[in-house]
Every structure is written in structure tokens, then in C-alpha cells.
Amino acid sequence: MTARERGAPRTESYGRGVRAGSLLVAAAAAAAVAVAFGAHVPDTARSLLFGAGLVALSSAASVLVAAQMFRVAPAATAPALAALYLLKVLALGWLLLVPGPPGWLVPGAFLGSALAVHVVATVCFVVLVRRVSGHAARDLALQRAAEHDDAAPPPPAPRVADAAHLAAPAAGTAGAVACPGDTDRHPPSTREMRTP
């Protein structure tokens, strides 16, 4: 029996289509890198595709891992992203050191496309995180309000005898201070006597 069949609350994902969208972007980025290495197009176009594809693939992988881990095990999202970051550093380090940069690479075009895709990905991350944070903050506020309502029952209404006792002072107790729940009156404090 699954958690959904048992009626357990389901952890929401980052939003509709985020995982599918990140898979689509990752596939397009992988295709761009493959075209850059396999197609016979001008070197500038290959460099543009290669730079954009690498950054888009890296960003899509981050979103996919974050969205999936947030849904499955929210507490494990940060360690999973750290492990993914380490994997990306090792893979890109290997790519630069072992086979080396390809001979057709135009550094300016590669860097320009990589930076442009990085800016677009950062804007998308900001929008996504803002949406997730807004939903999480709203859910947390509702949960805390429900806990507060359950934990603190309303104060009991005063009894009729207590209300009459507080409203009408007994003879000879002018200026005395009435305390809720007390049956006798206390003389006013020195602070109360000095106040005009």
C-alpha cells in the first residue's frame, strides 16, 4: 500500500511541469552538445551550441534533482544538490583536462553563450524559488495558525458572580483595585495613588 492510498499527506513538488520541463531542457541541451560535436557547422555556431548546451544541461540537472528530492525527501535536497555539484565539477574538470578543449572552440562565442544561458537560468531559478517560498510560507503560516488554535483554547467567560463583584465595589473600598478571581479587594499601589 502506498502513502497516497493510506491517506498520508503528499509533499507538493515545485510546481506543475517543473520536472517535465527540466527533463525537456536537459534533452535539448544534450542535443545541442551532440550537434556541436557531431555536425559540420561553422566553428562559431558549434561554440555557441557547446557553451549554451553545457550550462543548460547543468542547470536543468540542478532543477530536476531539487524538484525530485523536494518531493520525495525534502530534508535530503541540500545534500543531493551538493553531491550533484561535486559530480558536475568532476565531469567538467575531466572534460577540460583529459580530452581538452576541441580545436574548433571559439572562446568568445563559447563564453558569451554560456553566460547568456546562465543569466536566463538564474532568472528562472529566482522565479521558481520565489514561487516555492511563497507556497511554503503560506503553508507554514496556515499550519502554525491551526496549531495555535488547537493549543490555546479561548479563555472561559467570567461567571456571573465574578462579573458582579468586579462591576460594583463593596462599601468602604473606594479606590481599591479588583483582581479577577479574588474575593477581597487590595488597596491601590503607591504608583496608582500618585497618578492624577
C-alpha positions as CSV (number, residue, x, y, z in Angstrom):
1,M,0.0,0.0,0.0
2,T,1.4,3.4,-1.0
3,A,1.4,6.5,1.2
4,R,-1.2,8.0,-1.1
5,E,-3.5,5.0,-0.6
6,R,-3.1,5.3,3.2
7,G,-4.2,8.9,3.0
8,A,-0.8,10.3,4.1
9,P,-0.3,13.9,3.1
10,R,1.7,14.3,-0.1
11,T,4.6,16.6,-0.3
12,E,4.0,19.0,-3.2
13,S,6.6,19.4,-5.9
14,Y,8.0,22.7,-7.0
15,G,5.0,23.1,-9.3
16,R,3.3,21.6,-12.3
17,G,5.6,20.8,-15.1
18,V,8.9,21.7,-13.4
19,R,10.3,18.1,-13.5
20,A,9.0,17.6,-17.1
21,G,10.3,21.0,-18.1
22,S,13.7,20.3,-16.7
23,L,13.9,16.9,-18.5
24,L,12.9,18.7,-21.7
25,V,15.6,21.3,-21.3
26,A,18.2,18.7,-20.4
27,A,17.3,16.7,-23.5
28,A,17.6,19.8,-25.7
29,A,20.9,20.8,-24.1
30,A,22.3,17.3,-24.6
31,A,21.2,17.5,-28.2
32,A,22.9,20.9,-28.6
33,V,26.2,19.5,-27.2
34,A,25.9,16.5,-29.6
35,V,25.2,18.7,-32.6
36,A,28.2,20.9,-31.6
37,F,30.5,17.8,-31.6
38,G,28.9,16.0,-34.5
39,A,27.6,18.4,-37.0
40,H,29.7,20.2,-39.6
41,V,28.7,23.8,-39.0
42,P,30.8,26.9,-38.6
43,D,33.1,26.9,-35.6
44,T,31.3,29.9,-34.1
45,A,27.9,28.1,-34.2
46,R,29.4,25.0,-32.7
47,S,31.0,27.0,-29.9
48,L,27.7,28.8,-29.2
49,L,25.8,25.4,-29.1
50,F,28.5,23.9,-26.9
51,G,28.6,26.7,-24.3
52,A,24.8,27.0,-24.1
53,G,24.3,23.3,-24.0
54,L,26.7,22.7,-21.2
55,V,25.2,25.4,-19.0
56,A,21.6,24.5,-19.8
57,L,22.4,20.8,-19.1
58,S,23.9,21.7,-15.7
59,S,21.0,24.0,-14.7
60,A,18.4,21.5,-15.8
61,A,20.1,18.8,-13.8
62,S,20.0,21.0,-10.7
63,V,16.3,21.8,-11.1
64,L,15.5,18.2,-11.7
65,V,17.3,16.9,-8.7
66,A,16.0,19.7,-6.4
67,A,12.4,19.2,-7.6
68,Q,12.5,15.4,-7.3
69,M,14.3,15.4,-3.9
70,F,11.9,18.1,-2.5
71,R,9.0,15.8,-3.4
72,V,10.5,12.6,-2.2
73,A,12.7,13.6,0.8
74,P,12.8,17.4,1.5
75,A,15.5,17.0,4.1
76,A,17.8,15.3,1.6
77,T,17.5,18.1,-1.0
78,A,20.6,20.1,0.1
79,P,22.9,17.0,0.3
80,A,21.7,15.8,-3.0
81,L,22.4,19.2,-4.6
82,A,25.9,19.2,-3.0
83,A,26.6,15.7,-4.4
84,L,25.4,16.9,-7.9
85,Y,27.6,19.9,-7.7
86,L,30.6,17.7,-6.9
87,L,29.7,15.4,-9.8
88,K,29.4,18.4,-12.2
89,V,32.8,19.8,-11.1
90,L,34.4,16.4,-11.7
91,A,32.8,15.9,-15.1
92,L,33.7,19.4,-16.3
93,G,37.2,19.1,-14.9
94,W,37.6,15.8,-16.8
95,L,36.2,17.3,-19.9
96,L,38.7,20.2,-19.8
97,L,41.7,18.2,-18.7
98,V,41.5,14.8,-20.4
99,P,40.2,15.4,-23.9
100,G,40.9,19.1,-23.7
101,P,39.1,21.8,-25.5
102,P,38.2,21.0,-29.1
103,G,40.1,22.6,-31.8
104,W,37.1,24.3,-33.3
105,L,36.2,26.1,-30.0
106,V,35.9,29.9,-30.3
107,P,36.4,31.2,-26.7
108,G,34.4,34.4,-27.1
109,A,31.4,32.7,-28.6
110,F,31.6,29.8,-26.1
111,L,31.8,32.2,-23.1
112,G,29.1,34.6,-24.4
113,S,26.6,31.8,-24.9
114,A,27.4,30.2,-21.6
115,L,27.0,33.5,-19.8
116,A,23.7,34.3,-21.6
117,V,22.2,30.9,-20.7
118,H,23.5,31.2,-17.2
119,V,21.7,34.6,-16.8
120,V,18.5,33.1,-18.2
121,A,18.8,30.1,-15.9
122,T,19.4,32.3,-12.8
123,V,16.2,34.4,-13.6
124,C,14.3,31.1,-14.0
125,F,15.7,29.9,-10.6
126,V,14.6,33.2,-8.9
127,V,11.1,32.9,-10.2
128,L,10.9,29.2,-9.2
129,V,12.3,29.8,-5.8
130,R,10.0,32.7,-5.2
131,R,7.0,30.6,-6.1
132,V,8.1,27.7,-3.9
133,S,9.0,30.0,-1.0
134,G,5.6,31.7,-1.2
135,H,3.8,28.4,-1.2
136,A,5.9,27.1,1.7
137,A,5.5,30.3,3.7
138,R,1.7,30.3,3.2
139,D,1.5,26.6,4.2
140,L,3.7,27.2,7.3
141,A,1.5,30.1,8.4
142,L,-1.6,28.1,8.0
143,Q,-0.1,25.2,9.9
144,R,1.0,27.4,12.8
145,A,-2.4,29.1,12.9
146,A,-4.0,25.7,13.1
147,E,-1.6,24.6,15.9
148,H,-2.2,27.9,17.8
149,D,-6.0,27.4,17.5
150,D,-5.7,23.9,18.8
151,A,-3.2,24.6,21.6
152,A,-4.8,27.7,23.1
153,P,-8.5,27.3,23.8
154,P,-10.3,30.5,24.3
155,P,-10.4,31.9,27.9
156,P,-13.5,30.9,29.8
157,A,-16.3,33.5,30.1
158,P,-16.4,35.1,33.6
159,R,-19.0,33.8,35.9
160,V,-22.0,35.9,36.7
161,A,-20.9,36.3,40.3
162,D,-17.4,37.3,39.3
163,A,-18.7,39.9,36.9
164,A,-21.0,41.5,39.5
165,H,-18.1,41.5,42.0
166,L,-15.9,43.4,39.6
167,A,-18.5,45.8,38.5
168,A,-19.8,47.1,41.9
169,P,-17.2,47.8,44.6
170,A,-18.2,47.0,48.2
171,A,-18.9,49.8,50.7
172,G,-15.7,51.2,52.2
173,T,-13.4,50.1,49.4
174,A,-13.3,53.2,47.3
175,G,-10.1,53.3,45.2
176,A,-9.4,49.6,45.8
177,V,-8.1,47.5,42.9
178,A,-10.2,44.4,42.0
179,C,-8.2,41.3,40.9
180,P,-10.0,38.7,38.8
181,G,-10.7,35.6,40.8
182,D,-10.0,37.3,44.2
183,T,-12.9,37.7,46.6
184,D,-11.3,40.5,48.6
185,R,-10.0,43.9,47.5
186,H,-6.5,45.2,47.6
187,P,-5.5,48.8,48.4
188,P,-4.1,50.7,45.4
189,S,-0.4,50.7,44.9
190,T,1.7,53.8,45.5
191,R,2.1,54.3,41.8
192,E,-1.7,54.3,41.3
193,M,-2.1,56.9,44.1
194,R,0.4,59.3,42.5
195,T,-1.2,59.2,39.1
196,P,-3.6,62.2,38.7
